[in-house]
């Protein structure tokens, strides 16, 4: 479109006269502006003409109708002037070309800023396996999950996903339900207990009887919650559209008054010229760029600071948020178990307990084993060689090590292990239980020699995030599927205002809605599938970039890193971009409010009538001012450290 606009402008007689250069005298020069201008009007102006028609049908005049009116009037007047039916001053071909190009640029920027992925429901569906192992009279048959019926028995092998909601009929397994329930630790499921579609058997194979399929599964319920929350999310009318609606009536009223006034003065030709000039000059060049350009630069600047803006309205809304809900697991915490305490029995040391436990767990793939090995590695402990490794689900692990003189059977496990050896846990265990920690005891030749405390480690950045949000007057809420004791421990350490613990997926969105009904403007920060409905329900959904695809797809803002302090960067950017939007809107609207009366001839009694050429220059100047003002957003430092320091520095 720009390629077509250049010759229209360059070969326009009024533009050439304005800049003082001669045009070739060949006959074809006359046709360039009308022919190419017509193509620009019909092709480039089509989105605005169809948008204008839509606004007329809906009875809600806005930006599209104002643009459509201006380009249509300019098109008709320009042909009238080109055919010598109207005054030559009404030759607006170059203004028409520039107007369409600038408006298309603003429209393209806006559409790009509004573009967002639609893969949330696909990501949920991807949790299901491609095929299921169905038990038949003739053995095991591989079928698609969609072919399963209630009552079918399926085999779920270690590491495999559950194809549909089912009840275990044989075997026990630790189920990783974090992607659905948010529970940070695998949950032991025994015969007679339910397993949910999409969850994973981590350590053992089981047989389960299908109890629900298709739309009746819990996973399908989450899908419906995401879809419903997204569909019910309100989309406020854009500020610029509202301003354009008022400007439409202002321009139309000014045009009618102009036509009537000049006609009553007995100057019909001047009435036509002034009226058309008013309608053309009222087109919101700068107004069309005021919002999209700020959003485009803001989102680009945010991306360089590790914040990805998918939804323009999320950025606009963040400055008004007064309650931020954080999912605990993977957001405020690291989402993986960590050894947070070692308690040796009398005669033993912490290093010895951790090293022997790591030796026993060295051949295990369990997440708790990796945590123990990681802690031993961090402390640079010498880990003895182990042999004869064995693992018993729900009990623990066992291996033989040599301490330099004797072979010792070392076992690491939970309460079932202590029951087998008819021995008692260490006294510290009661305190750790109250704190919601995972407790593993270490036994040597059947005797308890120590205990390990494991918990989901709190991120070092979380405390500063909570403190800075409090400084901003924002309430901090934690919502989690974990037990109350675990949640309270984390909340107490971080100074969180309100805790919702033991919350199921279908209830997370309800908790967000509860806060909204209390009058709170909410932002939800999460990283899991179970957070997706709540992310969609919240006024602003913020997904941790390390989280699942479905959480990212359901959110309006994505934190590329797992640093919760990036939430503060969104607050800073939202406030700064809002200020730029207001400034640009006032400037863009102010230009129209001043230029339209001048174009109408309000100062004609004192001998001044705004020439169209000057009006065109003013239109271009207002666009340049708006663009330069938006560029100032690039100076913002949106690193989590800078945003946190800036907010805390105001306290």
N, C-alpha and C positions, 0 to 999 in steps of 0.2 A: 504494500500500500504506500509505503514511503517512496518507492521508486516511481510510482505514478504521481505522487504529490509534488515531487521536485520540479518536473517540467510545468505542471499546472501553475505553481508559484512563480517559477522563473520566467515564464512567457506571459505572465499576466501584466496587462498594461498599467494598472494602478500600482502594482508592486514595483514594476520597473521605474515608474515615475517617482515613486516614493524613495527609491535608492539612487535614482539619477543615472540609469544606464539605458541605452537605446535598444529597441527590439528590431530584428530583421523585418524588412518590408514585404517579405513573401506572403502570399495569400494563405499558405498552410498554417502560419503562425496564429491566425485568428481562431482556427479550429482546435488547437491543442487544449486550451483551457475548457471549452464546453464539452468536447468529447471525453477527455480523461476525467474531467470533473463529474460528468454523468456516471462514468464507471465507478468512480470513488463513492458517489452518493448511493448508487444501487448495490454495489458489492460491499464496500467498507461500511456503509451506513446501515446495512441490512440488520445487524444485531440490535441496533438502536431503534430502528423502525418497528421491528417485531416486538421489542420490549415496550415501546410506546403504545402499540396496539394492545398489548397485554395489560398495561396500566390503565388504559381507557376502559377496557372490559371490566376490570376489577374496581373501577371508580377510585383508584388511589394514585393520583399523579405524583411522579417522582423524577429521579434523575433521567431515566430513559425517555420519558415524555418531553422533558425540557430539552434534551439533546435532539430528539426526533423533530420537535417543532422548529428548532433553530436551523438544522441542516435542510429541512424541507423548505422553509421560507427562503433560506439562502439559495437553494437550488432553483426554485421557481423565479425568484427575483433576478438571479444571474442570467438565466435564459431570457427573461424579459428584457434585461439590459443588453444582452448579446444580440438579440433580434431587434433592438432599437424600439421596443414597445414600452420600456420604462427608462427612467433616467440612468445615464451611464454610471452614476455614483453607486448604483445598486449592483454593480458587477462584483459579486462576492466569491468568485471561483477560488481565489487563493485562500480566503478565510475558510471556505468550506473544506478545502483540502487539508489545511492545518488542523481544523477543528476535528475532522474525522480521525486523522492520524493520532492526535493527542488523546482523544477519547478512547480509541482502540488500544493505545498504550496503557491507559489507566484501567480499561476493562481487562486486558491481558494480565496486568499486574495483580488485579483483584482476583481473577480466576485462579491464578497460580497460587496466591496466598490462601485461597479457600480450598484448594485441592487436597484431598486426604484419602488415605487408603480405605478400602471397604472389605478388608480380609478378616475382621474379627470373628465372624461366624465360621468362616472357613478354617481359622486357626483352632477353634473349639472342636470342629469336626475332625481335625487332624490328630486329636488325642486318641481317637479310636484306632485299633490296629487295622491293617488292610485285610486280614483274614483271621478267622477264629478256628480253633480245633474242637470240633463237635464230636462227642462220643456217640457212636451208633452200634447197632447189633453186630456190625461187621468190623468194628475197630474204630479208628479215628479218621474223620473226614474234615478236610479243610474247606470252610465256607466263608462267604462274606458276612460281616456282622449283621447286615440288613436282612440276611436269610434266616437268622436265628428266631426261634419261637419261644414263648414262655413255657418252661418245663424242660427245655433242652439242657443237657449237661455238657459243659465245655472244660477243656484242660487249659490252665493258665500256667505257663512255665516261668521259671525265674527270669526276671527282666522283661517279661511280656506285659502288655496292657490288657485290662479287663475289657472284653468286647461289648458288654451290656451289663446292666445292674443284675446282680446274682447273689445267691446264698451259698456259702461254702458247704459242701457235703463230704469232702475228704481232704485232709491235710490242713496245715496251718502255715501262715506266711506273714512276714512283715510287709505291710502295704504302704507304698509311698503315695499318700493322698494329698501332698502339698499343692499339686496343680489344680485340685478341685476344692479342697477344704481349707487350705492355708496352714494346716498343722505342720510345724517345722520338722517333726520327727516321724519316722515310719511308725505305723500303728499296727500292733499285732492283731491279726484276725484269725479266729479259730472256727471249727465246724459249727454251723448254725448261725454265724454272723454274716452280715451283708457286706458285699464289696461293690464299689461304684464304678460304672463305665468310665474308662479313661485313666483309672489309677493303675499302679504298677506293683507287681509282686517282686520284692527286691531280693529275697534270699531262698525261697522254697517254691516248689510247684504245688498247685492245688487243683481240686476239681470243684466246680460250682454249678449250681442249677439256675438257669436264667429266670429272673422274676419280673423283669420289665425290659422292653425293647423300644427302639425308635423314639417317638415323642414322649413316651412315658418315663424315660430315664432321667436321672438327676442331671446329667450333662445337658440333655435337651432342655431341661428346665432352666439351666443357666443361660443357654442360648436364647431362650425366650425372654429372659430378664434383660439381657444385653439389648436385644432388638426392641423391646418395649421401652426401655430407658432412653435409647437413642431416638426412638420415634416421638417420645413425649417431651424430649428436651426442647425448651422454648428457644426460639431464635429471634432475638430482639431486632426491631427495625433499625437499620443502619442510620447513624446520625446524619451522614451525608445525604441519604435518601430523604430524610425528613426535611433537611434544609432545602434540598432540590424541590420538594413538594411545595414548600412555601414560596420559593423563588419562581416556580411555575406560575402560581397565581399572581405574584408580584409583577412578573414580566407581562402576563396576559392583561392584567389590569392597567399596567402602564401603557401598553400598546393601544388599548381601547381609548384611554384618556388622551393619548397623543393624537390618535386619528380624529377624535372628536374635536379636540382643541384647535388643531391646524385647519380642520374643515370649517369650523365656525369662524375662523379668521379669514376665510375665503381663499385658502391656499391649498387646494386639493393635491397638487403635485408634491408639495412639501409634506402633506399629510402622509402620502404613500411612502415617500423616502424615509421620513422620520419613524413611521410605524415599523417598517421592515427593518430599519437599523436597530431599533429597540429590541425586536425579537431575536435578531442575529447576535447582537452584542451581549444579550442576557445569557447566552449559552455558557454553562459553567466549565470553562477550560480548567481552571485551577481547582474548582470544586470536584471535578472528576478525578483528579490526581491526589487530592488532599488526604483522603483516607488510605487508598491502596498503596501509595508511595511510602507513607509512613510505615504501614504494616510490612511491606516488602523489605524495606531497610531494617526494620526492627527484627524480622524473622532471620534475615541474613546475619545481622549482628549477634543475635541470640545463638545461632548455630555455631559461630566462631567461639562462643562462650560455653558450648556444650549443652545448649538448650534448643530443642527442635520444636518449633511451633507448627502444629498441624491445623489448628482451628483458630482463625482470626478472632472469633468471639471469645475464646478462652483467654487470649492475651488481653482483650479489652476488659474482661470481667475480673481478672486477677487482682487488680488494685482495690476492689471493693470486698474481697474475701475477708471474713472475720473469724473463720474456723477452718483449720487445716486438719484433715484426718490422715493419719499415717497407718498403713499396714505395718505390722511389726516385723514379720519375717522377711528378710531380704531387703528391707527398706531402712528401718531404724537399726536393724541387726544385720549381720552378714548372711543369715539364712543357712548357716552350716554349724554343726556342733564344734565346740572348742573346749579343751581342758581348761577349766577355770579354777581348779583347786585339787590339791593332792594331800591326803591325810594318812600319814604312816602310823602303823601300830607300834607299840613300844619295841625298841630294839631294831627298828628299820628307819631308813631315811627316805625323803621325798624322791631324790634322784633314783634310788634303787627301785622304789615302787613303780615309777614311771618307766624306767628302762626295762624292767621285767615284764610289765604290762605290754609295752611296745613289742618286745620279743614274741610274746604269746600271740599278739594280734598281727604279726608281720605278714602272714599269708592270707589274712582276711580282706575281703573287699567291702565290708560293711562301713557306712559313713562314720560310725563311732570309732572303728579301728583306724581309719584314716586320721581322725582327730587326735587319737593317742599317739600315733606315729609322727604326726606333724608337731605335736608338743615336744616329743623327745628330740626330734631333729632340731627344733628351734633352740633348745637348751644344749645342743651339741653333746648329747649323752652317748655313751658307748653301749650299744644294744647287743646283748648276747645272741649267739646263733641259736635258733630253735629247730626242733624236729618233731615228728609225730604230731603234726597239727591236726586238730579235729574241731568241728563246729557243731553245736547243737542249737537249733532254732529256739528262741525264747529263753535259752539257758545261758549260753556263752561260748567261749572258746577255750581250748586246752592245748598246751604244747609242752615239750620237755626242753629245758635249757641246762647249761652247765655253768656253775658259778666259779669254776676254776678248780674245785675239789670234788663236788658231787653233782649228780644229775638231780634236777628239781622239776617236779611237775607244777607248772604255773597255770592257773585258770583265772579268767576275767569274765565276770558276768553280773547279772542282776539278782533279784530276790529268789528266783527259782534255783539258782546255783547255790545260794546259802541254804535253801531248804533241803537240797540233795545232801549237803554235808552236815545238816542239822547244827548249823553254827549261827551266831548272831552277827548283825551288822554293827559297825562302829558307831559310837554315840553321836558323832558329828552328822550322821545320816538324817536324823530328825530335823535338824536345822536346815540342811540342804533340801529336804523334801518341802519344807515350808516355803522355800524360795523358788520352788518349781524346777529344780535342777534334775538332770539325769544322774543317777548314782550307779557306779560300777564298783564292785569289790574285787580286790586282787587276792588270790589264795595261793599259797605255796605248800604243796603236799597236803592239801586239805585244810590248812590253817589260814585264817584271815590275817594278812600282813599289811593291808592298807585299803584305801578307798579313793576313787577318782570322782571329782565333780565335773560334769560336762554341761554346758549350756550354749545357747545361741549367742555368740559374742556381739555385744553392742558396738556399732561403728563409732569410731573416735569423733567423727564430725557431728553425730546426732545431738550431743548436748549443746554445742554452739548453735545449731539450727533452732532448737527449742527456745534457747535464751533469746536469740535474735527475733524470733516470731513474737515472743512475749513483749519485747521492746516495741514492736510494731503494733501492739495491742491486739494480737491475734491469739485466739484460743487454740490450744494444741490437743488433739484427741487421738488416741491410739485404738485401732480396731484390729482384732486378731482372732484366729481360730484356736489359738493356744489356750491352755488352762488359765484360770484366774490368777493362780499363784505366780506363774511365769510372767504373765502380763503385769501384775502389780509390782514385781521386782524391777522390771525394765522401766515402768512408769515412775517408780520412786527414784530410781537413779537419774533419770533424765528430767524430772520435774514436770511431767505431763499432767495436764489439767483434768482429763477425763478418760476413762478406760472402758471399752466394750470388749470383753473377753468371751471365749467360747462361742464366737459368732459363726454360724454356718453361712455358706455362700448365698443362699437365698435371703439371708437376713442382713447381709452387709449393705445392700442397696437400701433396705428398709431403715437401717440406722442412719444412713446419709439423709434419707427423706425425713426422718425424725428430727434431725437438726434443722433441716430446712423449714419444717413446720413450726419450729421454735423461733423462726425469724433469722436464722443464721445463713449467711452466704458462704457456701462450702467449697473447699478444694479437697480432692481425695488423691493421695499419693500411694501407689501400689505397684506390684510387679508380677502378680500371678493371675492365672485364669480365674481364680475365685474372686479377684478384685475387679474383673471386667464390668459386671453390672453396676458396681458402686462407682467406678470411674465414669461410666456413662451417665449415671444418675446425678452426680455432683455438678455444681455450677461450672467447676473447672476440674477436669480429669488429668492427672499428672502421672505418667508411667515412668518407672525407673527403666532406663535403656537396657539393663542387663536382664530384664524380666522376659516374660513370654510374649510371643507375637500377638496373642489375643489381647493382652493388657495394653500393649502399645497401640493396637488398632482401635481400642475403645477410648483412648485418651485424646485430649485436645493438645496436650503438651507432653513431650518426651524428654527426659533427662538422659543425655547420651552416656553419662557416667552414673555410678551408683552413689554419688555424693549427695546426701539429702540437703546440703547447703545450697545446691543449685535452685531449690525452691525459692530462696531469697533473691536469686538473680531474676526470677520471673516477676517477683514483686517490683523490683527496681525498674525492669524494662517496661512493665505494664504502666507504671506511673509516668515514666519519661515519655513513652509513646503517646499516652493519653494527652499529656501537655502539648506535644507536637500536633496531634490531631486537632485540639481546640484552637491552637494558634493558626494552623492552616485553614481551618473552617472559617474562623473570623476574618482572615485575610481574603479568602476566596469569596465569601459571601459579601464582605465589605466592599470589594471591588464592584460586584454587581449592583449593590445598593447605591453606590456613588455614580457608576458609569451609566446605568439605565436612565436616570432622570436627565443627565447631561445629554445623552443621545436623543432623548425625547425633545430636547430643546427648552428645558426649564429656564435656562439663562438667556434665551433668545431676546427677551425684552432689553437686555443690556448689551446685545450685539454679539453674544457668544453661542455658537452651536458646535457641539463636539463633532469634528470631522471623523468619518468612518476609519480613515487611515490611522488617526491617533488612537481611536478606540481599539483597533487591531493591535497596535503596539502595546497598549495598556493590558490587553488580554494576554499577550505573550509575556509581558513583564510579570504579571501576577502569577503565571505558571512557573516562571523561573524562580520567583521568591519562594513559592511553596516547595519547589524541588530543593532549593538550597537549605531551607529550614529543616526539611526532613533529613538531609545529609548530616546534620549535627548529631543525630543519634549514633553515628559511627564512633563518636568519641567515648561512648560509655564503656567502662571496664566491667564486664559481666562475669568475671571469674568468681567462683564460689567464695574464695578468700576475700576478694575485694568487696563483694556485696555484703558479706557477713561483717567485715570490719566497718563498712560504711554505716550499717544499721546499728551495730553495737556502739559505734562512736557517737551516735546521737542520744544515747541513754544517759 
